[in-house]
Amino acid sequence: MNSTVVSLSGEIVLGGKLILVSQIAPQQPFKLNITALQVPQRMVWQSGHPLFFGGDRTYSLQTTPEGGIFTMREIFQGLMLPLTAKALPDFRANFNQFAADLKTAAESRFV
């Protein structure tokens, strides 16, 4: 698991539905749909409704001769975004911690 995640339930398959509880907002479980999955290169989680307010989080892994490059990107969209954006927490520290935890877990597999 990851220190930024309290719990994750559901099956990680294309079209799968997940419920994620995060440290940053434990009172608000995120209901996620897996909309793209190419193991191990890419996974996209979608939450909310893209027309009104939703988010897409994309995880990508590119292999290189030196190892790999991991990227994580989140995009919010929808008609309600201007009204909701101010209420969103600053996710940067959470994302950085998530990436650091993932790096530690990945590197521990090769030691």
C-alpha positions in Angstrom: 0.0 0.0 0.0 1.0 3.7 -0.1 1.1 6.1 2.9 -1.3 8.5 1.0 -4.0 5.8 0.7 -6.1 4.7 3.6 -7.9 2.0 1.6 -8.5 0.8 -2.0 -11.2 -1.7 -2.9 -12.4 -3.1 -6.2 -10.7 -4.9 -9.0 -8.1 -3.3 -11.2 -9.3 -4.3 -14.6 -10.5 -2.3 -17.7 -14.0 -1.1 -16.8 -13.5 -1.9 -13.2 -14.8 0.3 -10.4 -12.7 1.2 -7.4 -13.3 3.0 -4.1 -10.3 4.9 -2.8 -10.0 6.6 0.6 -7.1 9.0 0.8 -5.2 10.5 3.7 -5.9 14.0 2.3 -9.7 13.6 2.4 -10.6 10.5 4.4 -14.2 11.7 4.8 -14.7 11.7 1.0 -14.2 8.3 -0.7 -13.4 8.6 -4.4 -15.5 6.4 -6.7 -13.2 5.7 -9.7 -13.8 4.0 -13.0 -10.8 2.4 -14.8 -11.2 3.8 -18.4 -7.9 2.7 -19.8 -5.5 -0.1 -18.9 -2.4 -1.3 -20.7 -0.4 -3.2 -18.2 2.3 -2.1 -17.3 2.5 1.0 -19.4 -0.7 3.0 -18.6 -3.8 3.2 -16.4 -6.5 5.9 -16.3 -8.9 6.4 -13.5 -11.9 8.7 -14.0 -14.2 10.1 -11.3 -17.2 12.3 -11.3 -18.9 13.4 -14.5 -16.8 15.1 -17.2 -19.6 17.4 -18.3 -20.3 18.8 -14.8 -17.2 18.1 -12.7 -14.8 15.2 -13.0 -11.2 14.2 -13.0 -9.0 11.9 -14.9 -5.8 10.6 -13.3 -3.3 9.0 -15.7 -0.4 6.8 -14.6 2.2 6.1 -17.2 5.4 4.0 -17.2 7.9 4.4 -20.0 10.8 2.0 -20.0 14.2 3.3 -20.9 17.7 1.7 -21.1 18.4 3.2 -17.6 15.2 1.8 -16.1 11.9 3.6 -16.3 10.1 7.0 -16.1 6.9 7.1 -14.1 4.4 10.0 -14.6 1.2 10.8 -12.9 -1.1 13.5 -14.2 -4.6 14.6 -13.0 -6.9 16.8 -15.0 -10.2 18.3 -13.7 -12.9 19.4 -16.1 -16.5 20.3 -16.4 -19.0 23.2 -16.2 -18.8 23.3 -12.3 -15.0 23.4 -12.2 -14.8 27.2 -11.7 -17.1 26.9 -8.7 -15.5 23.8 -7.2 -11.8 24.6 -7.9 -11.4 26.8 -4.8 -12.8 24.1 -2.5 -10.3 21.5 -3.8 -7.3 20.8 -1.5 -3.8 21.4 -2.7 -2.8 17.9 -4.0 0.9 18.7 -4.7 2.3 17.4 -1.4 0.1 14.3 -1.6 1.1 13.6 -5.1 4.8 14.0 -4.2 4.4 11.6 -1.3 2.5 9.1 -3.4 5.3 9.2 -6.0 8.0 8.8 -3.3 6.2 5.8 -1.8 5.8 4.3 -5.2 9.5 4.8 -6.0 10.5 3.2 -2.7 8.3 0.2 -3.4 9.5 -0.2 -6.9 13.2 0.0 -6.0 12.8 -2.5 -3.1 11.8 -5.1 -5.6 15.2 -5.0 -7.3 17.4 -5.0 -4.2 
